């Protein structure tokens, strides 16, 4: 509903998210925001230790989080 009400509704969630990110001007890619590869272990540790983590619908390991962070270092739309 949030995407449709803002004129961003598309055929898939990924398309709607892409449109939303482009419209807000957010630059994707952690590396473009000063995050270094060497920071990823401590970020993954902190994310895994966050009290919200156990309530996630999809259970992930600390290594899963590290892998997602690494994949998002140079993400482009």
C-alpha positions in Angstrom: 0.0 0.0 0.0 2.8 2.4 0.8 4.2 2.1 -2.7 0.9 2.4 -4.5 -0.1 5.5 -2.5 3.1 7.2 -3.5 2.9 6.3 -7.2 5.6 3.6 -6.9 3.5 0.4 -7.2 5.1 -1.9 -9.8 4.8 -5.6 -10.8 7.1 -6.9 -8.1 8.3 -5.9 -4.6 11.9 -5.5 -5.9 10.8 -3.1 -8.6 8.7 -1.1 -6.1 11.7 -0.9 -3.7 14.0 0.1 -6.5 11.6 2.9 -7.5 11.3 4.0 -3.9 15.1 4.1 -3.4 15.6 6.1 -6.6 12.9 8.6 -5.7 14.4 9.2 -2.2 17.8 9.7 -3.6 19.4 7.0 -1.4 22.8 5.8 -2.9 23.0 2.1 -2.5 26.2 0.3 -1.5 27.7 0.4 2.0 31.2 1.2 0.5 29.8 4.4 -0.9 29.0 5.5 2.6 32.4 5.1 4.1 32.1 1.5 5.3 35.3 -0.5 4.8 35.5 -4.2 4.2 37.5 -4.4 7.4 34.4 -3.1 9.3 32.1 -5.9 8.2 33.0 -8.4 11.0 32.3 -5.9 13.8 29.1 -4.7 12.1 27.9 -8.4 11.7 28.7 -9.0 15.4 26.7 -6.0 16.4 23.8 -6.9 14.2 23.7 -10.4 15.5 23.8 -9.2 19.1 20.9 -6.7 18.5 17.9 -7.5 20.6 15.7 -7.4 17.5 17.6 -10.2 15.8 15.9 -13.2 17.7 12.5 -11.9 16.6 13.3 -12.0 12.9 10.9 -14.3 11.0 13.8 -15.8 9.1 16.5 -17.1 11.4 20.0 -16.2 10.2 23.5 -16.8 11.5 26.2 -14.2 12.1 27.9 -15.5 9.0 24.7 -15.0 7.0 24.7 -11.4 8.2 28.3 -11.0 7.2 27.6 -12.4 3.8 24.7 -10.0 3.2 26.9 -7.0 4.3 29.7 -8.1 2.0 27.3 -8.4 -0.9 25.9 -4.9 -0.3 29.3 -3.2 -0.3 29.1 -2.1 -3.9 25.4 -2.6 -4.7 23.9 -0.7 -7.6 20.3 -0.3 -8.7 
